[in-house]
Amino acid sequence: MLAEAIKYAAARLLGQGDPHGHLAQQVALWARHRRRRAAWEPHLSRCRALTLAAAKACPPEARRTALVMGSGLLLEVPLEELSALFQRVVLADMAFVPEVRARAARQGNVELRETDLTGCLDRLSGGLPRPLPDALAQLGAGLPGLDFAYSANLLSQLPLFALGKAVRLEAAAALVRQHLDGLKALGVPACLVTDVAERGLRQGLVEYEADLLFGVDPGLSGETWTWSMAPDGEAVRGLDVERTVLGVADVRNV
């Protein structure tokens, strides 16, 4: 807990805001990764490998700007490799810890964008705005030369902060659909990695199952694998929590 408090304080002292709790979430994720690095690495390696293969499929003349949405702690992001492939890499998220800022700065062609990828977290007092703002279209329009996009384990996370503001489940599903539609509408190869389901296992028996996409079928085919997210009672005593992950090289190829 002390290490988490120090990391959070360091980011705030360097000017990082946290209006919706994204920085606190990232620090908590950093701490869990430290504890469960070995269990997470097969999942993280597959994320990075899938993304890099998708990026390399872009022809040399179409390697101007790469956009990474939900870049977070860069655990699922092959940043150095993307930086070498593209003229510019843009990391979009709501918060960046100091280590991420430093790693990005070392590349020389990586930009950070503090961005609400739902487009509506500041406008939820009366429920979800109608129509939903097209956050990805607005982001993409500000990135001339966009040739590749990557949604980095973000899709299932987008509604969570909205749910904390008493948004109903059907509104959460709308945010999931909005992101999927926005990725396809970018008009460039768009790689997607997302967890889609969660299971809690007690002594090998399923205690609960949860749909992490709020009833939305992404309608995409790709690779699937299991992520041992919270083994050995990390989340709940006596419970192993695992997630099913979907990885799609390009959401336009259904």
Order of alpha helices (4+ residues) and beta strands (2+ residues): alpha-alpha-alpha-beta-alpha-beta-alpha-beta-alpha-beta-alpha-alpha-beta-beta-beta-beta
